[in-house]
Amino acid sequence: MNNEGAFTLIELVVAILIFAVGITGIAKMQLLAIQGDKYSMDMTDAVNIAQDLVERRVAQNDVSKQIISVTGTKFNYTVDRDSSGPLVSGGYKAINYDVTVNWNYGLNSYNLTMRLDPNS
């Protein structure tokens, strides 16, 4: 029997092993891309929530010292109003709004803090 043109069993096993390692690397890259995309979407949502909360408080010209805290959703957020700043034109005090948005993804916890400082 002439086996010059055929593959041996060891050559096939090595080829399959190399292919499997390559596929595993590609699968890992895809998983990391999906996780990065999920984090980016969550960060975008957190920024949008924080921006929306700050804009609502400013538009309502809220003069209370009330701290808003909301939990129970995917994002937990807190809005803190600080009017201890210096006087600005017209005799009004500068008001700073701090918005903190927290969320979990997998085993990691993330937070975003946004400050609206009218003096800057």
C-alpha positions as CSV (number, residue, x, y, z in Angstrom):
1,M,0.0,0.0,0.0
2,N,1.3,3.5,-0.9
3,N,0.7,6.2,1.8
4,E,2.7,9.0,0.3
5,G,-0.3,11.3,-0.4
6,A,-2.2,10.5,2.8
7,F,-2.1,12.2,6.2
8,T,-1.1,10.2,9.3
9,L,-3.2,10.2,12.4
10,I,-0.6,12.3,14.3
11,E,-0.7,15.0,11.6
12,L,-4.5,15.1,11.8
13,V,-4.4,15.4,15.6
14,V,-1.8,18.2,15.5
15,A,-3.8,20.0,12.9
16,I,-7.1,19.7,14.9
17,L,-5.2,20.9,18.0
18,I,-3.9,24.0,16.3
19,F,-7.3,24.7,14.8
20,A,-8.9,24.4,18.3
21,V,-6.4,26.8,19.9
22,G,-7.1,29.3,17.1
23,I,-10.9,29.0,17.5
24,T,-10.5,29.4,21.3
25,G,-8.6,32.6,20.9
26,I,-11.2,34.0,18.5
27,A,-14.0,33.0,20.9
28,K,-12.2,34.8,23.8
29,M,-11.8,38.0,21.7
30,Q,-15.5,37.9,20.8
31,L,-16.4,37.5,24.5
32,L,-14.2,40.5,25.5
33,A,-15.7,42.6,22.7
34,I,-19.3,41.8,23.9
35,Q,-18.3,42.6,27.5
36,G,-16.7,45.9,26.4
37,D,-19.8,46.8,24.4
38,K,-22.1,46.1,27.4
39,Y,-19.9,48.3,29.7
40,S,-20.1,51.1,27.1
41,M,-23.8,50.9,26.9
42,D,-24.1,51.0,30.7
43,M,-21.8,53.9,30.9
44,T,-23.8,55.8,28.2
45,D,-27.0,55.1,30.1
46,A,-25.4,56.3,33.4
47,V,-24.2,59.5,31.8
48,N,-27.7,60.1,30.3
49,I,-29.4,59.5,33.6
50,A,-27.0,61.9,35.4
51,Q,-27.4,64.6,32.8
52,D,-31.1,64.3,32.8
53,L,-31.3,64.5,36.5
54,V,-29.1,67.6,36.6
55,E,-31.1,69.3,33.9
56,R,-34.4,68.6,35.6
57,R,-33.2,70.0,38.9
58,V,-31.8,73.1,37.2
59,A,-34.9,73.6,35.1
60,Q,-37.2,73.3,38.2
61,N,-35.0,75.8,40.0
62,D,-35.2,73.5,43.0
63,V,-34.4,75.4,46.2
64,S,-34.7,72.5,48.6
65,K,-31.8,70.8,50.2
66,Q,-33.4,67.5,49.6
67,I,-31.3,64.6,48.5
68,I,-32.9,62.4,46.0
69,S,-32.0,58.7,46.1
70,V,-33.5,56.0,44.0
71,T,-32.7,52.3,44.2
72,G,-34.3,49.1,43.0
73,T,-33.6,49.5,39.3
74,K,-30.5,48.5,37.3
75,F,-29.0,51.9,38.1
76,N,-29.1,53.4,41.6
77,Y,-28.6,57.1,41.7
78,T,-28.3,60.0,44.2
79,V,-28.7,63.7,43.5
80,D,-27.2,66.1,46.1
81,R,-27.8,69.8,46.0
82,D,-25.2,72.1,47.6
83,S,-26.0,75.8,47.9
84,S,-23.1,76.7,50.2
85,G,-21.1,78.2,47.3
86,P,-20.2,81.9,47.0
87,L,-22.6,84.6,46.0
88,V,-22.9,85.2,42.3
89,S,-24.3,88.2,40.4
90,G,-27.7,89.3,41.7
91,G,-27.0,88.2,45.2
92,Y,-27.8,84.5,44.6
93,K,-25.7,81.7,45.9
94,A,-24.0,79.3,43.4
95,I,-25.7,75.9,43.5
96,N,-23.7,72.8,42.8
97,Y,-25.5,69.5,41.9
98,D,-23.7,66.2,42.4
99,V,-25.2,63.2,40.7
100,T,-23.8,59.7,41.5
101,V,-25.0,56.7,39.4
102,N,-24.1,53.2,40.6
103,W,-24.6,49.9,38.8
104,N,-23.3,46.3,38.8
105,Y,-22.2,44.2,35.9
106,G,-21.2,40.7,36.7
107,L,-19.0,40.7,39.8
108,N,-17.9,44.4,39.2
109,S,-19.4,47.5,40.6
110,Y,-19.2,50.8,38.7
111,N,-20.1,54.4,39.6
112,L,-20.2,57.7,37.7
113,T,-20.2,61.0,39.5
114,M,-21.2,64.2,37.6
115,R,-21.0,67.6,39.1
116,L,-22.7,70.7,37.7
117,D,-20.7,73.7,39.0
118,P,-22.0,77.0,37.6
119,N,-18.8,78.7,38.6
120,S,-16.7,76.7,36.1
